[in-house]
Amino acid sequence: LSSSSAASDVYKRQDQAGANGSTRLRVCASSDLVDQGPGVRFEIGPDQPAFAIRSEGVVHAYLNRCAHVPVELDWLPGQFWDDRGVYLVCATHGALYEPSTGACVDGPCRNQHLRKLPAVELEGSVWVDLSAS
């Protein structure tokens, strides 16, 4: 399977009938995300990696790009949490982000934010609204 075929398969998961004319991307089954557990990586477009996590029972999705420099956060695929499972952490330089808002609370990008993506849970799946991205 070529990388372009794999990418096109990702985009085929889009929901054709969003509630308000939006285009939604199915990210994963809701059960794939557990509180402070591994995140699920996905792409919202070419060279636009993103991820979804669950924190305190709520799903959050972000562009997988540090607010300080444009590098991906996870140190291993899906590993976004600090050692205590409190903050999302950039593996490159240790910036810490509040999981519910994406606000940088410590590190070189303090007071900046991860780019939040609108995520919802419907019928046992996690969806991201691409029309708002």
Disulfide bonds with the S-S distance in Angstrom:
none
